[in-house]
Amino acid sequence: MIKINKSYSSEFIKRYLDYALNEVIGTNLEACFKSAPIEIRVQLSDFFCLPYLRTLVTAKAENLESIIEDIYDAFPQLAERYCYSYLLKHTEPFFESLTEALSAPATPEIIDDAVKNALVALRSIGNGMTMPFTDELVIQLSTPGTARHKKKRLLTRLLVIKTGRHKFSKKERSIFPPWVNDFEGVFNFEKISSMFGADLCVRLDVTVCPYCALESIQAYQKLGIRPDLDHFYPRTRFPFLAISLFNLVPAGVNCNQKLKKNHPMLGHAHPFLHGVEFDQVFSFGYRPDIAISDSLSIKLILQGVDCKAKNMDRFKIEPIYNSHKELRSWFATTYDLLSVIKELGDGITEQQVKRLVHSTVDLTRPSTQVTAQKFKIEAVNHISGQSLQATLQDRE
């Protein structure tokens, strides 16, 4: 919901990049590639050359999805292990028919037809490369002796994988080549976060979660306390972005660990690129015959930009704001205050009205530092007919 405008100085980026290349990636990358077959090792070395690694670490937020496509299109073996849903992105028609098939009564004919379509989709993956998990699925689905109920279970699992919620078990991970499994250790986030984590949070100067605008994420650098550094594109799905500077977003525990988790986030709104400061987000309803704090209904206004709408859904903005007792109480108190101002009419000066209105919401600081600033602004505008605007974070 909140756009982060601050960036990093060229001096800081250089220092971060030098440490990432020399202390984190260098020896890890070489060790990982050693276990790959010679032809794949050459491809990996050519692809992940020094200039590309520099780009990988410092790429701007708007380029991260292109990097994901470049790497997973070049090495579908990595996509199979870390983000299988990415491999399935070109099989959308199949999944539409599969969802319909599995929601219908499971007749033998329906299951057999779904299996046939699944095999066509799975065999189109990987451009002829050895794909251990996919190949195993194909074997199980195509073996005549596999019972239909087991095949249906496999098809159901494919649907779960497509949503991005799938996670391989330890046993399943063991079927992948060592270089594929070792790849996630190349970009060591723990090492770089111990060196730069607190500094990143302080430099961005964000004290409320940019996803929900509710949870406090104040950093206390002298005490060694900092908020979560969320990987917008999760490192479990995209390990090569684990230390990419503009993939790291200070965030609240609820949004990062409980709502977002390891969802791929492709097509969602990145806080370095998008915010809702100038959008109309909330609508308000309440009954005059019931206490406003009890009757208040908060609805989201449909966002015209799809990526923003996806974020609103992912971070459960409407139910969370509706359930937030402090915000409901604030709305009721503000409603009462602004109603008194209206009743005073000519008995209060315009300057006094302005001071009282502005006392209900802090506009002296940017939205990155004021809890629920956007909500409060729209509520005040709704109640009083004002036209207050959110305060954007300075770039410097």
Secondary structure, DSSP 4 states (H G I P E B T S, - for coil): ---------HHHHHHHHHHIIIIIIHHHHHHHHHTS-HHHHHHHHHHT-HHHHHHHHH--GGGHHHHHHHHHHH-HHHHHHH-HHHHTGGGHHHHHHHHHHHHS---HHHHHHHHHHHHHHHHTSSTT---HHHHHHHHHHH-TTS-HHHHHHHHHHHHHHHTT-----HHHHTTS-HHHHHGGGTS-HHHHHHHHHHHHHHHHT--B-TTTS-SB---BGGGTB--EEEESS-TTT-GGGTT-GGGEEEE-HIIIIIIITT---TTSPPTTT---TTS--EEEE--TTS-HHHH-EEEEPPPSSHHHHHHHHHTTHHHHHHH-HHHHHHHHHHHHHHHHHHHHGGGS-HHHHHHHHHTTS--SS-TTSSTTHHHHHHHHHHHH-----PPPPP--
